[in-house]
Amino acid sequence: MSHLLDDPLPDGVYTPEEAAIIRYTQKSTRMEPIDAKTYAELEAHFNAGQIVDLCLIVGLSNMVNRFHATFQTDVDAATLAAVEAGNQEPGVCPIPLPGQLTD
């Protein structure tokens, strides 16, 4: 998780399949065009149906995240406690929680 924002991705951290998914997800989330190289990388590991599923999952996740970011929805106490506990561990995802964001 700690390298999901890295661009380029570090060598040896992800399998080729995982790296293809992450690079696609980064581009899709940033609303960058999915170029032939990115698509070919997916196509080397996944069939057309799996790529469609990936596209739908990434798109749905982005929609849900944008909804929550817009309306700053509350997180239930149990989930928040689990996330905060996880953030105290070394090597855990560096993406800040909403309360940690700065302008």
Phi and psi in degrees as a GROMACS rama.xvg file:
@    title "Ramachandran Plot"
@    xaxis  label "Phi"
@    yaxis  label "Psi"
@TYPE xy
-69.2893  -9.98172  SER-2
-111.796  8.01636  HIS-3
-64.3553  -24.836  LEU-4
-91.9614  -6.95672  LEU-5
-66.8637  138.291  ASP-6
-146.085  103.703  ASP-7
-80.9633  163.768  PRO-8
-68.8805  144.341  LEU-9
-69.4856  148.396  PRO-10
-70.4956  143.297  ASP-11
80.1984  0.238489  GLY-12
-88.6106  -39.3512  VAL-13
-116.846  151.981  TYR-14
-67.3918  162.144  THR-15
-57.0937  -37.2516  PRO-16
-65.2993  -45.7618  GLU-17
-62.7143  -42.8675  GLU-18
-62.0579  -40.3632  ALA-19
-62.0456  -43.5935  ALA-20
-63.1975  -45.5452  ILE-21
-64.6666  -44.847  ILE-22
-62.0544  -41.8695  ARG-23
-61.1071  -46.8285  TYR-24
-63.1884  -40.8088  THR-25
-58.8394  -48.6591  GLN-26
-63.7202  -45.268  LYS-27
-63.7873  -43.036  SER-28
-65.6762  -35.1528  THR-29
-83.1334  0.797146  ARG-30
58.6955  37.5519  MET-31
-89.2192  152.351  GLU-32
-60.3112  142.423  PRO-33
-87.4119  100.724  ILE-34
-78.1258  171.984  ASP-35
-60.052  -37.1633  ALA-36
-64.3066  -44.5309  LYS-37
-64.3575  -44.5695  THR-38
-65.1884  -41.2822  TYR-39
-63.3726  -35.9934  ALA-40
-63.7661  -41.765  GLU-41
-64.3585  -46.2252  LEU-42
-62.8335  -24.5136  GLU-43
-70.5072  -20.4297  ALA-44
-118.951  -19.4993  HIS-45
-134.76  151.55  PHE-46
-84.5262  173.191  ASN-47
-58.4767  -41.1277  ALA-48
-63.6377  -39.5652  GLY-49
-67.77  -36.2057  GLN-50
-67.2601  -39.4347  ILE-51
-61.3087  -45.8657  VAL-52
-58.5605  -44.3561  ASP-53
-60.5072  -45.3612  LEU-54
-58.3369  -44.7642  CYS-55
-67.0584  -40.6976  LEU-56
-65.3563  -45.5277  ILE-57
-64.1312  -44.8003  VAL-58
-62.481  -44.3403  GLY-59
-64.1518  -42.8996  LEU-60
-61.3692  -42.492  SER-61
-64.0966  -40.2475  ASN-62
-62.4148  -47.1067  MET-63
-62.0976  -44.2111  VAL-64
-63.437  -39.3526  ASN-65
-66.9996  -37.1428  ARG-66
-60.1741  -51.2393  PHE-67
-64.5971  -36.7866  HIS-68
-67.0179  -38.9657  ALA-69
-66.3319  -45.5441  THR-70
-98.7812  2.54316  PHE-71
43.8271  54.1403  GLN-72
-65.7803  149.006  THR-73
-75.9339  151.058  ASP-74
-106.637  138.59  VAL-75
-62.2859  153.97  ASP-76
-59.0584  -40.4772  ALA-77
-65.4696  -42.7676  ALA-78
-66.8357  -45.0976  THR-79
-60.7734  -42.0267  LEU-80
-62.6861  -41.1601  ALA-81
-66.028  -41.9684  ALA-82
-65.5494  -46.1391  VAL-83
-64.1562  -37.4356  GLU-84
-64.6714  -40.6697  ALA-85
-66.4373  -34.2386  GLY-86
-68.3188  -15.8841  ASN-87
-84.426  -7.88302  GLN-88
-87.1586  139.681  GLU-89
-62.2567  142.551  PRO-90
80.3281  7.21956  GLY-91
-84.9423  154.524  VAL-92
-39.9233  125.845  CYS-93
-82.7308  2.4319  PRO-94
-68.8771  123.821  ILE-95
-70.4832  149.767  PRO-96
-71.7349  158.988  LEU-97
-52.4956  -38.2968  PRO-98
-70.1968  -11.2291  GLY-99
-101.125  -3.60229  GLN-100
-71.3603  144.703  LEU-101
-118.863  153.664  THR-102
